[in-house]
Amino acid sequence: MNDANDFDSEDSGVDNVSLYMETLKARMDPEQYDILARAVHETAHLIAEGHQAGPVGDASEFTPEVQREYATVLAILLTGRMDHRLVEMPSHGGSPGFAIVEASVADDPVKLQEMRENHRRFVAEWQAVDNELDGIARASGLSTDD
């Protein structure tokens, strides 16, 4: 039997995802669960075929709950572990977001605050570069539309 922290087993991620998905099936809205299950299935196939996991499914169907659970399932699939936590983290543009972190970080307010500050600095630097590139594009007569 696979332990949640068993890194030696290639199947531990899949086994743990299966277990977690069963718990989700019991507590999620059936339509939301189906959206999540399709996304997880597609992602697992991409990874199994040697591709990087990327955007899957229709983004408009991904409610905040589905997004959080998808991130959790992806973390389990990639690490084989179930001992991580979902924490709030501001995303690009200041909108609410989240991150998956090790339990030791989530349980340590100092480490968690340090991680959030590092993330804020990264986002601010990223925004500054975006603004500079937009300015260069406008000065060159190029469109800045995404």
Secondary structure, DSSP 8 states (H G I E B T S, - for coil): ---TT--S-TTHHHHHHHHHHHHHHHHS-HHHHHHHHHHHHHHHHHHHTT------S-GGG--HHHHHHHHHHHHHHHHS---EEEEE---GGG---EEEEEHHHHT-HHHHHHHHHHHHHHHHHHHHHHHHHHHHHHHTT-----
